[in-house]
Amino acid sequence: MKIGLIPVNVGAQSAESMIQLATTAETSGFESIWTFEHAIVPVNYESKYPYSANGKMGTTPETNFVDPLIALATVAAHTQTIRLATGVNILPQTNPLYLAKQAASLDFVSGGRFMLGVGIGWLAEEFSALGVPFERRGARFDDYIEAMKKIWSGDVVEHQSEFIQWSGFKSYPVPVQSPLPVIIGGSKGKAFERIALHGDGWYAPTGNVDQLAELIKQLDEACAAAGRDRSTVEISAMWIPGVEGLDAVPRYADLGVSRLVVPLPAVAGGGGNPLEAIQRFADETLSKIA
C-alpha cells in the first residue's frame, strides 16, 4: 500500500517550510505528497462544500493557499523520489492550454513524478471571481481533458469544440510519463462516468472504508458501462489513522485501493513540530504497513 500526505501547500508559512515538509516526508517513506487548490476563499459564500456536514471548507480566508503547481515545482527541486500530486485542481475554471503546459513542464522538471488530479469544482463564487461560468462546468471538464491529452501527445493539435478552437500547433516539452497520470476527484454527479472514460485514477473524497465500499459499486457500474476493467483505475482514498487504525488498511486493499492519503493534521495531531510528527508517524505507523 502506497501512503501519501496532504497538503503541502495549505497553511505554509514559507517556501522553506514546504520544502522541509516534503523532504521529511520523502526520507520518512511517504510515496507521494499532495496539494489542495482554491484561488480565493470568500469571506462569505452560499455554495455548499459537498464533503462536510456544515457545507463549509476547513480554511479561513486568511489561510495561505499557495498555488499547487508552484508549490510542487518548489518541492520538486529539493526532492528526488517522492511523487507530486494535485488533489485536486479545479479544471473548468482554468485555461486548459496553460494547465496542459504547466502540467507537462512540472512532469519534465520533476523527472516524471507528477500526477494531475482534477475536479469540476463546487465554489460558484470562485468561478465568478475568475470570470468563468459556473454552469456547464462538467461539459467543459470533459472537453478540456480530451483536448489536454492531445497537447501531451506531442502531435499537431487539432481540437474544435464548443469550448476550444485549437489548430495547427505543438507544445513541448511533453510529459516524461506517457501517459501523464490524470486522477479525477469527486463522487457526485457524473464523477464515476468521467473516471471510467477519462481517468487513470480516482481520488476518493471519503471519510472511512465503509463509505468507500459503497461508492466502489458505482465505479464498478461506470467502468462496466464504458467497457473498462476497473482494476485499471488506480484508487487513492483518504485515511484517518487515528479514527480507523491499521486494521482498516487490509480492507482498503481488498477493495482495490492502491494508495491511502493521510491529512497532515491527522499526522501532526493537535500541534507540535510537524516534522517530528511525520517522523514519529513513520516509525509508529508506516513501518507496519506492507
C-alpha positions as CSV (number, residue, x, y, z in Angstrom):
1,M,0.0,0.0,0.0
2,K,1.4,3.4,-1.0
3,I,0.9,6.2,1.5
4,G,0.6,9.9,0.6
5,L,0.5,13.1,2.7
6,I,-1.8,16.1,2.1
7,P,-1.5,19.1,1.9
8,V,2.0,20.6,1.4
9,N,0.7,24.0,0.3
10,V,-2.1,25.0,2.7
11,G,-1.1,26.9,5.8
12,A,2.5,27.0,4.7
13,Q,4.4,29.8,6.3
14,S,7.3,29.9,3.8
15,A,8.9,28.1,0.9
16,E,11.3,26.6,3.3
17,S,8.5,25.1,5.4
18,M,7.1,23.4,2.3
19,I,10.5,22.1,1.3
20,Q,11.2,20.7,4.8
21,L,7.8,19.1,5.0
22,A,8.3,17.4,1.5
23,T,11.9,16.3,2.2
24,T,10.9,14.9,5.6
25,A,8.0,13.0,4.1
26,E,10.3,11.6,1.4
27,T,13.0,10.4,3.8
28,S,10.3,9.0,6.1
29,G,8.9,6.7,3.5
30,F,5.8,8.6,2.1
31,E,5.2,7.7,-1.5
32,S,3.6,11.0,-2.5
33,I,2.8,14.5,-1.4
34,W,-0.4,16.3,-2.4
35,T,-1.9,19.8,-2.7
36,F,-5.4,21.4,-2.4
37,E,-6.5,24.2,-4.7
38,H,-8.5,27.4,-4.2
39,A,-7.5,30.6,-5.9
40,I,-9.6,32.5,-3.4
41,V,-11.5,31.8,-0.1
42,P,-14.6,34.1,0.0
43,V,-15.4,35.8,3.3
44,N,-19.0,34.6,2.9
45,Y,-20.3,32.1,0.4
46,E,-23.6,30.4,-0.4
47,S,-22.1,27.5,-2.2
48,K,-22.1,24.2,-0.3
49,Y,-19.0,22.2,0.1
50,P,-20.3,18.7,-0.7
51,Y,-17.9,16.8,1.6
52,S,-18.6,18.3,5.0
53,A,-21.7,18.3,7.2
54,N,-21.9,22.1,7.5
55,G,-21.2,22.8,3.8
56,K,-18.0,24.8,4.6
57,M,-14.4,24.2,3.7
58,G,-12.0,23.9,6.6
59,T,-10.0,27.0,6.0
60,T,-10.4,30.7,6.6
61,P,-9.9,33.5,4.0
62,E,-6.6,34.3,5.6
63,T,-5.1,30.8,5.3
64,N,-2.1,30.7,3.0
65,F,-3.2,28.7,-0.1
66,V,0.0,28.5,-2.2
67,D,-0.7,27.8,-5.8
68,P,-0.5,24.0,-6.1
69,L,1.8,23.9,-9.2
70,I,4.1,26.5,-7.8
71,A,4.3,24.6,-4.5
72,L,5.0,21.3,-6.2
73,A,7.6,22.8,-8.5
74,T,9.3,24.3,-5.5
75,V,9.5,21.0,-3.6
76,A,10.4,19.1,-6.8
77,A,13.7,20.9,-6.9
78,H,14.5,19.7,-3.4
79,T,13.4,16.0,-3.6
80,Q,14.3,13.0,-5.6
81,T,11.8,10.2,-5.5
82,I,8.5,11.3,-3.8
83,R,5.6,11.7,-6.2
84,L,3.9,15.0,-6.6
85,A,0.1,15.3,-7.0
86,T,-2.7,17.8,-7.0
87,G,-5.7,16.7,-5.0
88,V,-7.4,18.3,-6.8
89,N,-7.0,21.3,-9.2
90,I,-10.3,22.8,-10.5
91,L,-10.1,22.2,-14.2
92,P,-13.2,24.0,-15.6
93,Q,-12.2,27.4,-14.1
94,T,-8.8,27.5,-15.7
95,N,-7.3,27.9,-19.1
96,P,-6.7,24.3,-20.4
97,L,-3.8,25.2,-22.6
98,Y,-2.0,26.8,-19.7
99,L,-2.7,23.9,-17.4
100,A,-1.6,21.4,-20.0
101,K,1.6,23.3,-20.5
102,Q,2.2,23.7,-16.7
103,A,1.5,20.0,-16.0
104,A,3.8,18.8,-18.8
105,S,6.5,21.2,-17.5
106,L,6.1,20.1,-13.9
107,D,6.4,16.4,-15.0
108,F,9.5,17.4,-17.0
109,V,11.3,19.3,-14.3
110,S,10.5,16.6,-11.7
111,G,11.8,13.8,-13.8
112,G,8.4,12.2,-14.3
113,R,6.9,12.4,-10.8
114,F,3.8,14.4,-11.3
115,M,0.2,13.2,-11.1
116,L,-2.5,15.7,-12.2
117,G,-5.6,15.4,-10.0
118,V,-8.6,17.4,-11.3
119,G,-12.2,18.0,-10.4
120,I,-15.1,20.0,-11.6
121,G,-15.3,22.4,-8.6
122,W,-18.1,23.4,-6.3
123,L,-17.4,27.0,-5.3
124,A,-19.5,29.2,-7.6
125,E,-18.1,32.4,-6.0
126,E,-14.6,31.4,-7.1
127,F,-15.7,30.8,-10.7
128,S,-17.4,34.2,-10.7
129,A,-14.2,35.9,-9.4
130,L,-12.3,34.3,-12.2
131,G,-14.8,35.4,-14.8
132,V,-15.7,31.8,-15.8
133,P,-19.3,30.5,-16.0
134,F,-20.2,28.0,-13.2
135,E,-22.8,26.5,-15.4
136,R,-21.9,23.6,-17.7
137,R,-18.6,23.1,-15.9
138,G,-19.0,19.4,-16.3
139,A,-19.2,19.6,-20.1
140,R,-16.1,21.9,-20.1
141,F,-14.3,19.5,-17.9
142,D,-14.9,16.6,-20.3
143,D,-13.8,18.6,-23.3
144,Y,-10.7,20.0,-21.6
145,I,-9.5,16.6,-20.6
146,E,-9.7,15.3,-24.2
147,A,-8.0,18.4,-25.5
148,M,-5.2,18.4,-23.0
149,K,-4.3,14.8,-23.8
150,K,-3.8,15.9,-27.4
151,I,-1.3,18.5,-26.3
152,W,0.6,16.0,-24.3
153,S,0.9,13.6,-27.3
154,G,3.5,15.8,-29.0
155,D,1.5,15.6,-32.2
156,V,0.0,18.5,-34.1
157,V,-3.1,19.6,-32.1
158,E,-6.4,19.8,-33.8
159,H,-9.4,20.3,-31.4
160,Q,-12.5,22.1,-32.4
161,S,-15.4,22.1,-29.9
162,E,-18.0,24.3,-28.3
163,F,-15.3,25.5,-25.8
164,I,-12.0,25.2,-27.6
165,Q,-10.7,26.1,-31.0
166,W,-7.2,24.7,-31.3
167,S,-5.5,24.0,-34.6
168,G,-2.0,23.6,-36.1
169,F,0.4,23.8,-33.2
170,K,2.5,21.7,-30.9
171,S,3.5,22.2,-27.3
172,Y,6.8,21.0,-25.9
173,P,8.1,19.6,-23.6
174,V,5.7,16.7,-23.5
175,P,5.4,14.9,-20.2
176,V,8.1,12.4,-19.2
177,Q,5.4,9.9,-18.3
178,S,3.4,8.5,-21.1
179,P,0.6,8.9,-20.3
180,L,0.8,11.6,-17.7
181,P,-1.5,10.2,-14.9
182,V,-4.8,12.1,-14.7
183,I,-6.6,11.5,-11.4
184,I,-10.2,12.5,-11.2
185,G,-11.6,13.5,-7.8
186,G,-15.1,13.5,-6.5
187,S,-18.1,11.2,-6.1
188,K,-21.1,13.4,-7.1
189,G,-22.9,13.7,-10.3
190,K,-21.2,12.1,-13.3
191,A,-17.8,11.7,-11.5
192,F,-17.7,7.9,-12.0
193,E,-18.6,8.2,-15.6
194,R,-15.8,10.6,-16.1
195,I,-13.3,8.4,-14.2
196,A,-14.3,5.4,-16.4
197,L,-13.9,7.4,-19.6
198,H,-11.0,9.8,-18.9
199,G,-9.2,8.9,-15.7
200,D,-6.1,7.0,-14.9
201,G,-7.1,7.2,-11.3
202,W,-9.8,8.2,-8.8
203,Y,-9.2,10.4,-5.8
204,A,-12.0,9.4,-3.4
205,P,-13.2,12.0,-1.0
206,T,-14.3,9.5,1.6
207,G,-14.0,9.5,5.3
208,N,-13.8,5.8,6.0
209,V,-13.6,2.4,4.3
210,D,-17.3,1.7,4.6
211,Q,-18.2,4.9,2.7
212,L,-15.7,3.9,0.0
213,A,-17.1,0.4,-0.3
214,E,-20.5,1.8,-1.2
215,L,-19.0,4.1,-3.8
216,I,-16.9,1.4,-5.3
217,K,-20.1,-0.2,-6.5
218,Q,-20.8,2.9,-8.6
219,L,-17.3,2.9,-10.0
220,D,-17.8,-0.7,-11.0
221,E,-21.0,0.1,-12.8
222,A,-19.5,3.0,-14.6
223,C,-16.5,1.0,-15.8
224,A,-18.7,-1.8,-16.9
225,A,-20.8,0.6,-19.0
226,A,-17.6,2.0,-20.5
227,G,-16.2,-1.4,-21.3
228,R,-13.3,-0.8,-19.0
229,D,-11.6,-3.1,-16.4
230,R,-12.0,-1.3,-13.1
231,S,-8.6,-2.7,-12.0
232,T,-7.0,-0.3,-14.4
233,V,-8.2,2.7,-12.3
234,E,-5.7,3.5,-9.6
235,I,-7.7,4.4,-6.5
236,S,-6.4,6.8,-3.9
237,A,-8.5,7.2,-0.8
238,M,-8.3,9.4,2.3
239,W,-7.3,7.6,5.5
240,I,-7.5,9.0,9.1
241,P,-5.3,6.6,11.1
242,G,-6.4,7.9,14.4
243,V,-10.1,7.0,13.6
244,E,-9.8,3.8,11.6
245,G,-6.4,2.4,12.7
246,L,-4.2,0.0,10.9
247,D,-6.9,-2.7,10.8
248,A,-8.6,-0.7,8.0
249,V,-5.6,-0.9,5.7
250,P,-6.2,-4.5,4.5
251,R,-9.9,-3.7,4.0
252,Y,-8.9,-0.8,1.7
253,A,-6.5,-3.1,-0.2
254,D,-9.3,-5.7,-0.6
255,L,-11.4,-3.0,-2.3
256,G,-8.6,-2.4,-4.8
257,V,-7.2,0.8,-3.2
258,S,-3.6,1.4,-4.2
259,R,-2.9,4.5,-2.2
260,L,-4.0,5.9,1.1
261,V,-3.6,9.7,1.5
262,V,-3.3,10.9,5.1
263,P,-4.2,14.5,6.0
264,L,-1.3,16.3,7.6
265,P,-3.4,17.4,10.7
266,A,-4.1,13.6,11.3
267,V,-0.3,13.1,11.4
268,A,0.6,16.2,13.4
269,G,-2.3,15.9,15.8
270,G,-3.1,18.9,18.0
271,G,0.1,20.8,17.3
272,G,3.8,20.5,18.0
273,N,6.5,20.2,15.4
274,P,5.0,18.7,12.2
275,L,8.4,17.4,11.0
276,E,8.8,15.5,14.2
277,A,5.3,14.2,13.9
278,I,5.9,13.0,10.4
279,Q,8.9,11.0,11.5
280,R,7.1,9.6,14.5
281,F,4.2,8.6,12.3
282,A,6.7,6.8,10.0
283,D,8.3,5.0,12.9
284,E,5.0,4.0,14.6
285,T,2.6,3.5,11.6
286,L,4.3,3.4,8.2
287,S,6.8,0.8,9.3
288,K,3.8,-1.6,10.0
289,I,2.3,-1.2,6.5
290,A,3.3,-3.6,3.8
